[in-house]
Amino acid sequence: MTGRPVQKFLRLTGARVPIVQAPMAGAGGVALAAAAIRGGAVGSLPCAMLTPEQVRAQVAEVRAQATGPLNLNFFCHTLGEAPDETAWRDVLAPFYEMERVRPPEAPPPLRAPFDDAMCRVVEELRPELVSFHFGLPDDALLERVQRTGAVTVGNATTVAEGQWLAGRIDMIIAQGFEAGGHAGHFLNGYRPEGTMALSRAVVVETNLTLEPVIAAGGIGDAEGIAAALMLGAAAVQLGSAYLHTAEATISAAHRAALGGETVVTNLFSGGIARGIRNKLIEAIGPVHPAAPRFPYASAALAELRKAAEADDRGDYSPMWAGQAAALGRAVNNQPPEGAQALTERLARELFELLGETP
């Protein structure tokens, strides 16, 4: 791992290996982030569905369990006025009847965009990294984050987004369409590009500003990591590989389905995201025009999810996973491998592939 981009990533972050554990709401939290950090990676906490108090508590727990680089991830979407959900609830009506539930009267909290309250938490806690999805916060908030000394990270799904981010933040995630979870597009709509081609193009296009590029999507083993590094990436962000670990907080149904076919869908939040096929997707298709815009589509599904999950079913739940999710299952031990052991094993195998000494 002697290449200049990798060394810059390690120097900026304090990580020992060029791996970022992806922030995954509902799938990872304190235990996963701490274990990844102990393994030498950057650990991440997904904060878009947390309150400031919850962020404080989780950061304290991670700090008590591990010493190393911690990334706090936030969303930068615009909520706007709540859309009319009548058409969406009409689509879901047969499922309400089947599950014997009613649409929720009090919808659960929505994913919230980064704001002054969360910025004050960052200023207080001073994490090593702060990453943003769906663009960046406004300039004033971003400048406050940067004054804390945190390494700032933006997410690009196209070369144009990478060019827009260049010079504004310290590192760029090149997120290909193979990635599980939400595509973090923020310019010109969803325009899917493959991870390796996108990563290489962003590396070339941003070379003058020299931001390290982190490849994300469809990478699940040491060979995939090596391929990304050979194309000039400074590190990789792994999500689905960590879903197989003991610390992943996914449901039994989600864990059992890992390795199944994934599709791009808007059913579970209104945003474009990659997940495993389930009953709802099979019934109405992966993308439906009646689903309200992100993040509002999730509210009408709340009672359906609750009923199914009580029976250990993922029929109406977002089972996010990337196209390389099956790779983790192919090499995992039984019982599940720990996240620290996974990180250390991937680093070992990567060193062997590159012919280097740890």
N, C-alpha and C positions, 0 to 999 in steps of 0.2 A: 504494500500500500504506500509506495514511495512517490506516486505521481503527485504533481503540484496541486491539482484540484482537491484530491483526497486530503493531503496534508493541510491545506487551507481550511477545509471543513473541520478536521480534527482540532486544529488550533483555535478556530473561532468558537467551537461548541464545547470543547473539553471532553468530547467523547473519545473512546479508545478504538472504536470500530466505526466504519462509515455506514451506519444504519440508524434510521429514525423509526421508532415504533409509532405507527400511525395513530392519531387520536380517533377513537371510534366510540361514539356515544352509544350506550347500551351494551357494548361489547368489551370495553376495557375501562379501567379506572385506576385506583391507587395501587392495587397489587400488581397489575400488569406493568404500569409505568415504573414502579420501583424495581421489579425484577429485570426489566429491560435495561435500566440504568446499571444495575449490579453486573449485568452481562457486558457492559461497555458501550451500549447504545445510548442514543437520546431517548428518554422516556417522555411520553406525551399524555396530557390530560385534556379530554374534550370538554370545553366549558360553555358551549352555546346553550345547553339545557340546564345549566347550574345557576344558582343565585350567587351573589358575591360572598355570602357567608359560607356556602358550600365550597366555593373555590378555595377560600382561606383554609377551611378544615382539611380538604383533600391535599392541598400543598403541604400542610403541616404533617400529615400522615406520610406522604412520600418522603419528605425530608427526614422523618424519624426512621425510615426503613432503608434509605439508600443515599449515598453521596455521589453526586454527578449531575450532568446536564438535564434539566427539566424544561419541557416545552408546554406552554399553555396555548391552546388553540381556540380561536374565536371566529364567528361568522360575521360577515359584513353585508348581509342582505338588507333590503328595505321592506319593512312590514307593510306600510300603507294601510288603507282602509280595508277592513275585512270584506271579502267577496261574498256574494250570495251563494249559499251551499245547496239550494233547493234541488238543482239538477243532479248534483253529486249524491245527495241523500236518496233521490229517486232511484239512481243506479244501484245503490246499496240496499234498497228496501227488501228485495228477496232474501238477502243475507240476514237482515235484522229479524225477519220472520223465521228463517231457518234456525237461527241461534237463540230465538226467543228473547231478544233484547230490544231496547229502544235507542234512538239516537241520543247521544249524551246531552244532558241539559246544561251541564257545566263542563265545557271542554277542558282537557288538561293544558298546562302551560305550553306555549309555543316556543320554538327555538328563537332566541332573542339575539339581535345584532349587538356588536360591541358598542358600548356607550361610555359615558363619563363615569358611571359607578364602577364598571369593570376596569376602566383605565386606572381609577384610583387603587383598585386591588393590585393591579400590575405594579404600580408605583410603590405600593407598600411591600409586596412580596418579592419583587425583583427576580423573576425567573431568568434562567440563562437564555431561553429562547421564547419568542412569542410569534405564533404563526396565524395567518389569516386566510379564510376561505371566502370565495365570492368577492374577490377584489380586496381593497384596503379600506380602513376607516378614513374619515376626513383628515386633512393634513394636520390639524391641531392635535387630534388624538394620537395620530401616528408619531408626531414629534415628541409628545409626552412619553410615549412608550420608548422611543429611541433614546431619550435622555436618561432612562434608567440603566442604560448599558446593555439591555437585552439585544441579542441577535434577532433581527426581524426577518420573517419568512413570508413570501407570498406564493400563491398557487396559480399556475398558468395551464390552461388546457389547449392553448394554441400558441403559435409563434408570435402572433400579434399581442397576445396577453403577456408573453414573456418580455417582449420589447417594451410594453407599457410599464411593466414592473421594474425593468432594469434602471438602476440608479436611484430608485425610491427605497429599496429594502436591501438587506444583506445577502439573502439567498433566495433562490427561486425553485419551487417544486414544479417539475414538468409532469403533469398528471395525464396519463394516457387513458383512452376509453376503456382499457382493460381493468382499470382500478375499481374496486368495490366501493360502495357508498356513493355519496353525492359528488357529481362532477362540479368542480368549483368554477365554472365559467362565469365571466362577468362582462365580456365584450362581444357584441354581435351574436348572441345566442349560443346554443349548443352546437359546436362544430367538431365532432370527434376526430382525434388524431391518435395514432399508435404511440405507445410509450417510447420505444427505442428511436423511431424517426423524430418524434417531438423533442426528446431529450437532446439528441444530437443537434437538431436545428437550433434549439434555444442556446446550447453551448456555443455554437458558431455565431449566432446573431448577437449574443451578449458578451462576446469575448473582450471587447474593449473596456467594459465596465467590470469585468472579472468577478461577477457574483458566482459563487459555487452553485451548480445546478444539482438538484436532488431528483432522481428518476423515481416515478411512482406508477404502479399499475402493471399487473401481470408478472411480477417478480416474486418468486416463492422459494428459491433455493440459491446455493452459492454460484451455480452457473449463471443464473440470471443476474445476480449482483455483479459478477465479473464482466458480463457482456455490457452492462450499463456503464461500468467504470472504464472499460475499453473505449467506449464512445465519448468519453470526456466528462461523464457525470462525476461529481465529487462524493456522492453517497446515494443511497436508496432509501425510500420510505416503504416499509412493509406493514401491511395490515392483515390480509388474509392468513399469512403464515402464522401470525400470533393468535388467530381465532382458534387454532387447534390446541393451544397451551392450557395448562391447568388454571391459569389466572384469568382466562377469558370469561366474561360474565354472561355469555350467550346462553339461550335456553337449550334444553336437551334436544328439542326438535331442530333448532338451528344447527347445533353441533352434528347431529345425525345427517343433516342434509348437505354438509360441506362436501364439496366435490361434485355436487349436482350442477345442472345447467344454470348458468346465470344469464340474466337479460337486463336491458336498460328499461327502467320503468318510472312512471310518475305517480303511481297509485298511492304511495304511502306517505308522501309529504307534499306532492305537487311539483317537486323538483326532480330533475333527471338524475337517476341513481342506479347503480348496478347491484342486483341482488339475485337470490336463488328463486326459481319458479316455485309458486305455491298455489293454493286453491283459488285465491282471488285473481291472481294473474291468469291462470288457466281459464277461469270463467269469463272474464271481461277483457282479456288482452293486457299486455304489459303497459300500454300507454292509452289513456282514455281522455277525450276532450272535456269531459264533465268534471274531472278532478280540478279543484281550485288551485291557484298558483301557490308556489312555495311560500311559507311552510303550512298553509292552511288546510291542505287535504287530509292531514293526519287526524284532525279533530273528530270527524265523523266516523272514523274507524275505531275510536277508543274503546267503546263497549264491545264491539266485535272482537278486538284483540284480547280484551280481558276475559271474555267467555271462552275463547279458544285456548288461550294460554293456560287457563285453569285446568284444561284437559291435556296439557302438554302438546298442544297443536300450534303450529305456526301458520295457520290458514290465512290470517289477515295481518300478519306481522312482517315488518321489513327485515328480511334475513340477508343483510348486506354481505357480499363476498365478491372478490374479484375473479378473473378468469384463471388465475393460477392457484386457486384455493385447493384444488385436488393434490397439488404437490406436497402440501403439508401433511395430508393424510397418508400419502404414500410412504413417507419416511418417519412418521411419528411412532413413538413407542406407545405401548399400553401399560399402565395408565398414561394419560396425556403428559407430554414433555413439559417441563416448566419453562417459562419465558426466559429466565436467565440461562438455562442450559441450551435452549434453542439459539439464543444470540451467540453464545460462546461457540456452539457447534458450527453455525454458519460462518463465523469469523475464521475458525480453524480450517474449514473446508475451502474458504476463499483464499486464505494464505497458501494452501497447498496448490490450488489451481493457478495462482499467480507465481508460484515458485519462490515465495518469500518466506522469511522466518518471522514468527510472531515476536 
